[in-house]
Amino acid sequence: MYLYAELEKATKNFKEELGKGASGVVYKGVLADERVVAVKALADIYQAEEVFWAEVSTIVKVNHMNLVRTWGFCSEDKHRVLFS
């Protein structure tokens, strides 16, 4: 689990948008260890809470060569973020 401040820094304050979907926006980021990541910030915290935990529980179980591996998540205050 990562702190929201770490993901803010990695994405340069969520500057470079890669895409947008029904559940949130995906941004480009670079972690402190220089890994380039896609950071998905979920939109509506009240609606997204169940979606977030459902995604986290599913993602940790999935391992397939054709799927992007999820490296972590953040659940801090009102922020729900996944990154891979």
N, CA, C and O of each residue as an XYZ file, in Angstrom:
336
protein
N       0.847     -1.171      0.000
C       0.000      0.000      0.000
C       0.897      1.241      0.000
O       1.905      1.292      0.704
N       0.515      2.230     -0.795
C       1.288      3.457     -0.928
C       0.527      4.636     -0.337
O      -0.699      4.604     -0.238
N       1.252      5.665      0.050
C       0.631      6.903      0.512
C       0.185      7.725     -0.690
O       0.803      7.675     -1.754
N      -0.883      8.473     -0.511
C      -1.395      9.312     -1.590
C      -0.333     10.326     -2.025
O      -0.198     10.605     -3.217
N       0.416     10.875     -1.073
C       1.467     11.856     -1.391
C       2.522     11.257     -2.325
O       3.051     11.956     -3.189
N       2.829      9.969     -2.158
C       3.798      9.300     -3.031
C       3.273      9.226     -4.465
O       4.026      9.410     -5.421
N       1.974      8.954     -4.603
C       1.384      8.856     -5.939
C       1.197     10.233     -6.569
O       1.284     10.375     -7.789
N       0.942     11.245     -5.742
C       0.893     12.623     -6.258
C       2.250     13.005     -6.843
O       2.336     13.583     -7.927
N       3.301     12.673     -6.109
C       4.659     12.976     -6.576
C       4.983     12.186     -7.840
O       5.547     12.733     -8.788
N       4.631     10.911     -7.858
C       4.921     10.045     -9.010
C       4.229     10.529    -10.278
O       4.768     10.379    -11.375
N       3.037     11.109    -10.135
C       2.260     11.561    -11.296
C       2.414     13.058    -11.560
O       1.749     13.613    -12.435
N       3.295     13.703    -10.798
C       3.459     15.165    -10.893
C       2.109     15.849    -10.696
O       1.678     16.675    -11.500
N       1.461     15.472     -9.595
C       0.145     15.994     -9.212
C      -0.938     15.622    -10.222
O      -1.800     16.435    -10.554
N      -0.880     14.385    -10.703
C      -1.872     13.834    -11.639
C      -1.980     14.696    -12.904
O      -3.066     15.103    -13.316
N      -0.822     14.954    -13.494
C      -0.715     15.871    -14.633
C      -0.997     15.213    -15.982
O      -1.782     15.745    -16.768
N      -0.372     14.063    -16.270
C      -0.452     13.467    -17.609
C      -1.535     12.389    -17.685
O      -1.328     11.247    -17.275
N      -2.678     12.776    -18.213
C      -3.814     11.864    -18.325
C      -3.614     10.915    -19.502
O      -3.323     11.345    -20.618
N      -3.776      9.613    -19.237
C      -3.653      8.599    -20.287
C      -5.008      8.164    -20.827
O      -5.127      7.774    -21.989
N      -6.020      8.232    -19.984
C      -7.351      7.800    -20.404
C      -8.374      8.038    -19.318
O      -8.043      8.380    -18.183
N      -9.623      7.848    -19.693
C     -10.723      8.098    -18.775
C     -11.783      7.038    -18.995
O     -12.056      6.653    -20.132
N     -12.380      6.567    -17.919
C     -13.447      5.580    -18.015
C     -14.559      5.912    -17.046
O     -14.542      6.957    -16.396
N     -15.522      5.021    -16.952
C     -16.681      5.255    -16.094
C     -16.303      5.345    -14.618
O     -16.927      6.088    -13.860
N     -15.285      4.592    -14.210
C     -14.953      4.571    -12.782
C     -13.810      5.498    -12.385
O     -13.524      5.634    -11.196
N     -13.148      6.141    -13.353
C     -12.073      7.054    -12.985
C     -11.174      7.433    -14.139
O     -11.466      7.158    -15.303
N     -10.059      8.079    -13.783
C      -9.096      8.587    -14.759
C      -7.756      7.888    -14.534
O      -7.369      7.632    -13.394
N      -7.048      7.579    -15.629
C      -5.738      6.927    -15.558
C      -4.663      7.943    -15.936
O      -4.765      8.631    -16.951
N      -3.632      8.020    -15.097
C      -2.528      8.962    -15.297
C      -1.207      8.207    -15.403
O      -1.070      7.093    -14.896
N      -0.241      8.829    -16.067
C       1.110      8.279    -16.128
C       1.863      8.732    -14.886
O       1.721      9.869    -14.435
N       2.671      7.818    -14.337
C       3.494      8.157    -13.191
C       4.827      7.443    -13.238
O       4.994      6.462    -13.962
N       5.776      7.943    -12.460
C       7.083      7.306    -12.311
C       7.360      7.210    -10.811
O       7.465      8.225    -10.123
N       7.476      5.973    -10.313
C       7.723      5.756     -8.889
C       9.159      6.114     -8.525
O       9.998      6.318     -9.402
N       9.432      6.187     -7.237
C      10.768      6.539     -6.750
C      11.839      5.578     -7.261
O      12.992      5.970     -7.442
N      11.455      4.304     -7.498
C      12.423      3.325     -8.011
C      12.508      3.341     -9.542
O      13.100      2.448    -10.147
N      11.912      4.362    -10.158
C      11.941      4.642    -11.598
C      11.043      3.742    -12.441
O      11.147      3.759    -13.667
N      10.166      2.958    -11.818
C       9.173      2.193    -12.582
C       8.134      3.154    -13.139
O       7.605      4.002    -12.420
N       7.848      3.011    -14.428
C       6.781      3.797    -15.051
C       5.478      3.050    -14.795
O       5.382      1.848    -15.042
N       4.479      3.772    -14.299
C       3.217      3.139    -13.916
C       2.015      3.883    -14.487
O       2.089      5.065    -14.821
N       0.915      3.158    -14.588
C      -0.386      3.746    -14.901
C      -1.134      3.816    -13.574
O      -1.279      2.806    -12.885
N      -1.606      4.999    -13.220
C      -2.256      5.230    -11.934
C      -3.726      5.542    -12.175
O      -4.060      6.544    -12.807
N      -4.602      4.678    -11.669
C      -6.045      4.862    -11.855
C      -6.644      5.461    -10.591
O      -6.677      4.816     -9.544
N      -7.119      6.702    -10.696
C      -7.769      7.381     -9.577
C      -9.275      7.238     -9.751
O      -9.842      7.731    -10.727
N      -9.919      6.564     -8.806
C     -11.362      6.358     -8.898
C     -12.099      7.668     -8.630
O     -11.676      8.481     -7.808
N     -13.196      7.849     -9.332
C     -13.914      9.120     -9.353
C     -14.682      9.428     -8.067
O     -14.185     10.166     -7.216
N     -15.850      8.887     -7.920
C     -16.755      9.213     -6.824
C     -16.483      8.289     -5.647
O     -16.725      7.085     -5.731
N     -15.980      8.848     -4.554
C     -15.589      8.039     -3.407
C     -16.743      7.215     -2.854
O     -16.541      6.064     -2.468
N     -17.923      7.762     -2.806
C     -19.049      7.035     -2.220
C     -19.461      5.866     -3.103
O     -19.755      4.781     -2.601
N     -19.483      6.078     -4.395
C     -19.831      5.020     -5.328
C     -18.629      4.097     -5.557
O     -18.798      2.903     -5.803
N     -17.433      4.647     -5.476
C     -16.225      3.913     -5.837
C     -15.706      2.988     -4.739
O     -14.897      2.107     -5.028
N     -16.134      3.154     -3.515
C     -15.605      2.344     -2.413
C     -15.762      0.843     -2.672
O     -14.794      0.092     -2.555
N     -16.957      0.409     -3.018
C     -17.180     -1.010     -3.300
C     -16.437     -1.454     -4.551
O     -15.872     -2.548     -4.590
N     -16.437     -0.606     -5.570
C     -15.731     -0.915     -6.824
C     -14.238     -1.074     -6.548
O     -13.608     -2.011     -7.039
N     -13.681     -0.166     -5.768
C     -12.261     -0.195     -5.444
C     -11.875     -1.514     -4.776
O     -10.949     -2.185     -5.230
N     -12.570     -1.890     -3.710
C     -12.210     -3.105     -2.984
C     -12.489     -4.353     -3.806
O     -11.786     -5.354     -3.665
N     -13.503     -4.310     -4.660
C     -13.766     -5.439     -5.563
C     -12.610     -5.596     -6.549
O     -12.155     -6.711     -6.805
N     -12.133     -4.467     -7.106
C     -10.999     -4.518     -8.036
C      -9.745     -5.014     -7.333
O      -9.031     -5.863     -7.867
N      -9.470     -4.495     -6.144
C      -8.274     -4.908     -5.401
C      -8.316     -6.408     -5.128
O      -7.328     -7.104     -5.365
N      -9.441     -6.916     -4.634
C      -9.516     -8.343     -4.300
C      -9.417     -9.234     -5.533
O      -8.879    -10.338     -5.454
N      -9.925     -8.770     -6.665
C      -9.829     -9.544     -7.905
C      -8.420     -9.490     -8.479
O      -7.867    -10.513     -8.882
N      -7.852     -8.313     -8.512
C      -6.539     -8.098     -9.124
C      -5.446     -8.899     -8.426
O      -4.564     -9.441     -9.093
N      -5.485     -8.984     -7.107
C      -4.427     -9.718     -6.401
C      -4.473    -11.216     -6.678
O      -3.481    -11.914     -6.465
N      -5.602    -11.712     -7.145
C      -5.752    -13.140     -7.443
C      -5.380    -13.489     -8.884
O      -5.110    -14.650     -9.189
N      -5.365    -12.493     -9.768
C      -5.168    -12.739    -11.195
C      -3.688    -12.662    -11.557
O      -2.988    -11.724    -11.173
N      -3.228    -13.664    -12.300
C      -1.853    -13.671    -12.795
C      -1.876    -14.309    -14.183
O      -2.010    -15.526    -14.317
N      -1.745    -13.481    -15.201
C      -1.788    -13.978    -16.575
C      -0.833    -13.162    -17.428
O      -0.708    -11.953    -17.239
N      -0.157    -13.818    -18.369
C       0.843    -13.140    -19.199
C       0.261    -12.037    -20.076
O       1.001    -11.150    -20.501
N      -1.033    -12.060    -20.359
C      -1.655    -11.041    -21.202
C      -2.297     -9.902    -20.414
O      -2.939     -9.027    -20.995
N      -2.127     -9.912    -19.112
C      -2.702     -8.858    -18.275
C      -1.598     -8.060    -17.599
O      -0.554     -8.601    -17.236
N      -1.840     -6.784    -17.438
C      -0.894     -5.910    -16.745
C      -0.936     -6.245    -15.259
O      -2.013     -6.397    -14.683
N       0.213     -6.357    -14.651
C       0.289     -6.672    -13.225
C       0.067     -5.412    -12.401
O       0.648     -4.366    -12.690
N      -0.762     -5.509    -11.389
C      -0.998     -4.383    -10.484
C       0.047     -4.430     -9.381
O       0.243     -5.464     -8.742
N       0.722     -3.297     -9.161
C       1.793     -3.235     -8.175
C       1.324     -2.735     -6.824
O       1.953     -3.019     -5.805
N       0.231     -1.994     -6.802
C      -0.188     -1.492     -5.504
C      -1.453     -0.671     -5.557
O      -2.090     -0.517     -6.599
N      -1.790     -0.152     -4.400
C      -2.993      0.660     -4.286
C      -2.842      1.640     -3.135
O      -1.928      1.536     -2.318
N      -3.757      2.585     -3.093
C      -3.810      3.569     -2.021
C      -5.264      3.729     -1.608
O      -6.140      3.928     -2.450
N      -5.513      3.641     -0.319
C      -6.839      3.886      0.244
C      -6.628      4.794      1.440
O      -6.511      4.334      2.576
N      -6.581      6.094      1.168
C      -6.257      7.073      2.198
C      -7.282      8.199      2.158
O      -7.491      8.822      1.116
N      -7.912      8.453      3.283
C      -8.965      9.469      3.363
C     -10.002      9.215      2.279
O     -10.604      8.143      2.232
N     -10.211     10.197      1.408
C     -11.209     10.057      0.338
C     -10.603      9.521     -0.961
O     -11.316      9.383     -1.955
N      -9.322      9.222     -0.972
C      -8.620      8.808     -2.188
C      -8.596      7.291     -2.335
O      -8.248      6.569     -1.401
N      -8.975      6.817     -3.534
C      -8.903      5.401     -3.875
C      -8.157      5.297     -5.196
O      -8.658      5.740     -6.230
N      -6.962      4.715     -5.167
C      -6.085      4.700     -6.333
C      -5.481      3.308     -6.508
O      -5.043      2.684     -5.541
N      -5.462      2.828     -7.758
C      -4.795      1.577     -8.127
C      -3.668      1.930     -9.082
O      -3.788      2.892     -9.840
N      -2.574      1.172     -9.064
C      -1.552      1.420    -10.080
C      -0.871      0.144    -10.509
O      -0.701     -0.804     -9.742
N      -0.481      0.167    -11.804
C       0.176     -0.990    -12.400
C       1.234     -0.536    -13.367
O       1.907     -1.365    -13.979
